């Protein structure tokens, strides 16, 4: 298969939020729905976006996307979209909000429910214009072709991937991340690193996505500690936001067992970035033996000394920024190891894994980080 990249138009700079009116105009959107969550409304980030619209009255707001994106949340947003006769979506938030915005963009044109499209990319035929403004730096949803939605809050997320889900415009303004708490800065930053690492190992060939992945690894390794230590460090915030976008581009190449583990453990209220990072630690010994040269190149990209493994570098960075390295420390309780291993085996991430784990492999990997 010929490698494919489909990228949004990107505004990446402090103050990039001011490009929103121009972006809406160029897409022909006259009445967008601003989709966000309560926290961003409360801390003033949503107000910053409204301020960038300079008194423009032709928009509506839906700020009730839950922390983990659910089908119910998307359907509530769809009701607001229709009630206000909107003609485009502006998603302002982290991965949950952006993934919800992507699904809303499908439903706004095609109708139905999120369940109709999960695992069925061929059903995605058209979407409403979508602009995204990430307020975290890690999920990469602003550049990726995927959306993951939980059918209910207690169920694992289900995904759909289509090039139509790549946003038309990504406005990546690091000023919007200044209010992000230290722990979320750490978790989302390591989520970006996990995308880059897994993409390099993934089986499909995509030289541009791979180059982005190596670049993202360098930036996370060089600047995440600073961003966690001082959330108002403008250079660090910009660099990590760039790395997050690069990780989203890298996802076009594919992911693997680390994200399979993260999704399998997505049925409890634990941050996805934390789970993805634990998944990387759990799976690196397994995947690195298949591609030791790539593992060494990534260790070099992290700035590690000769002889220091990629896994040791990830562990050291995680410890420096205060992230847990086991599921129990993260607050996840493995009630049935075999069931979680089977859930990991059933995810679509195994399709792009260069070395495909078996059930026993997953049981061993997950058991090692319990």
HELIX and SHEET records of a PDB file:
HELIX    1   1 UNK A   16  UNK A   19  5                                   4    
HELIX    2   2 UNK A   20  UNK A   27  1                                   8    
HELIX    3   3 UNK A   38  UNK A   42  1                                   5    
HELIX    4   4 UNK A   45  UNK A   52  1                                   8    
HELIX    5   5 UNK A   71  UNK A   83  1                                  13    
HELIX    6   6 UNK A   95  UNK A  110  1                                  16    
HELIX    7   7 UNK A  114  UNK A  116  5                                   3    
HELIX    8   8 UNK A  121  UNK A  123  5                                   3    
HELIX    9   9 UNK A  163  UNK A  165  5                                   3    
HELIX   10  10 UNK A  174  UNK A  177  5                                   4    
HELIX   11  11 UNK A  182  UNK A  201  1                                  20    
HELIX   12  12 UNK A  207  UNK A  229  1                                  23    
HELIX   13  13 UNK A  234  UNK A  250  1                                  17    
HELIX   14  14 UNK A  251  UNK A  253  5                                   3    
HELIX   15  15 UNK A  257  UNK A  264  1                                   8    
HELIX   16  16 UNK A  272  UNK A  288  1                                  17    
HELIX   17  17 UNK A  292  UNK A  301  1                                  10    
HELIX   18  18 UNK A  310  UNK A  320  1                                  11    
HELIX   19  19 UNK A  327  UNK A  330  1                                   4    
HELIX   20  20 UNK A  337  UNK A  345  1                                   9    
HELIX   21  21 UNK A  348  UNK A  351  5                                   4    
HELIX   22  22 UNK A  359  UNK A  368  1                                  10    
SHEET    1   A 6 UNK A   9  UNK A  12  0                                        
SHEET    2   A 6 UNK A 169  UNK A 172  1                                        
SHEET    3   A 6 UNK A 130  UNK A 134  1                                        
SHEET    4   A 6 UNK A  88  UNK A  93  1                                        
SHEET    5   A 6 UNK A  32  UNK A  35  1                                        
SHEET    6   A 6 UNK A  59  UNK A  62  1                                        
SHEET    1   B 2 UNK A 146  UNK A 150  0                                        
SHEET    2   B 2 UNK A 157  UNK A 161 -1                                        
END                                                                             
